[in-house]
Amino acid sequence: MSEPLIEVENLRVSFRTPHGPIEAVRGVSFTLGRERLGIVGESGSGKSQTGRAILGLTARNGSIDADRMTFDGIDLLKASPRTLRKIRGARISMIMQDPRFSLNPVVKVGEQIAEAYAIHAHASKRVARRRALEMLETVQIREPEKVFHLYPHQVSGGMGQRVMIAMMLIPEPDVLIADEPTSALDVTVQMQVLALLDDMVRDRGMGLVLISHDLHLVASFCDRVIVMYGGRIMEVLEAGRLHEAQHPYTRGLLNCLPSLDHRQEMLPVLDRDPAWLTEARR
């Protein structure tokens, strides 16, 4: 692997609540090079909070602590707000899971994409508009000129997600954190979007963190896979060897998937062991 773009050691994310502190991420460590890294697990396993912590996007009642968290040699824990603003979007972008809560409802989608390019590339409005239209075509949106002038409430969920992907990719970042980027897309468009992300990694040397609950998708698309449960890493494997997983949690997730080759009357239910939250990672 090339020199890591991101290094994380013993990351912890906790939230203050009326019922006491809740630890969402517990001692997570990993590195990201110019590769496709998948993070999988059930809802509430800490996947999204891990991605948000890298960009300092944790909610106000949350706190981030780590022994080390760096991007391209920059200490993200000690970085000033100004430094973080220069990194966010321009060098590290994040595709949020639901575009309805990420797009400005009173600004046309094309203007939002163009603004992202104009700010980070210091481009004129004319150039930014042209690049926005090109990016809409890149993410397989028909009639980009028409879509450019639509408001977020006028586009479908799948189209809104592609708009968000276009906005995050247009500055050509070094790292893209994609939180369920294809969840609202049909299978055909899903493959097209993944092919686009793959091109960004291969052609531009970008690092990609793909956060997903879809084991099959991650196994077929990523280079490595991190399996999380209860805010901790259970196992790290090469994606092509996911079927060789040893941890009972990973095995349980795989066994719960239906198979067209082997008929089952009932899918097994995953039995969770409290000891998984305290044992050493495999």
Steps between C-alpha positions, in 0.01 A plus 500: 500500500615858429558759771177526706277798432314457830626343823267441794608351833265426792219727383220551749177693444256552786180698544356673804136405560249556783561137597878532508780469242466257210807369320427469128857418391733308732869482422489476119834492314566479125693653212382606156723510196408565138257210510137405552433425866161367603348537847204271565277417793147530630325831563650654814835325464690830476570503126366846421631657821849376410477674163358819648769513769774519236349825372405630844130482416390342827188653657540773764429264788775268379871487571787350299816355651782300342866419552557603139283621212685647204437580134800537271715581804252756641389438859121517472458511879709816536412664168348847520146565371654682203718200412203265528294723270775477238502121528125440498363474149824593323715211625257275690138480389215308660187375326224493760246221504185707444531796260171648623679615815823602325382719211383858557124488432480860371793487254488330159702178492718614211593820681601296806731281291645804321557677831699203632731521198526880498601515867763228490639565150467882518321483165268748333124444502507415131769235540337361814166467319660313211679263736178442694317400182786268405487337842124450477561310177778302666264371770256383230236771533295550184421854387763660729400851386144440625611336827747786562203735556298270729468538876581202726130427565444467124743210451451136596694339783732321259562814294559699819763250603673533163493878538670464838762268349566753224543779755750300706702382199523828311793642709694175423586419864783278620263299721130429459295367792182353355227419753255263326546690170284263294223410748231695310607386153378211288747223419595630154574855616667361812755321284555814291567710811739238642683492166536879522643475852732223384630723220570777751707265714693344213550798268546777756660305784218576739433319827143379554321400820177322408263473798230241439286225646513308169761227544473378142552849358803569719655158432472550124609865489752570777862397557473457878208470741465612862218326687359703791266414786410709805748773407793258474685325221434127503709403200699640207526295182587524135168545321556202275542279806194616690357148471799379706405719799566342839326727748156366601340842440624517139404137447156575643447792262602287203274213607201734524524583130262306275658282233355406162719190490387349831133504589423576865162483669610761754802725518704464821483774764823661612583428866699788648755435773567784752862380512550639146507850650799423719706239318812586301455551126587209273 
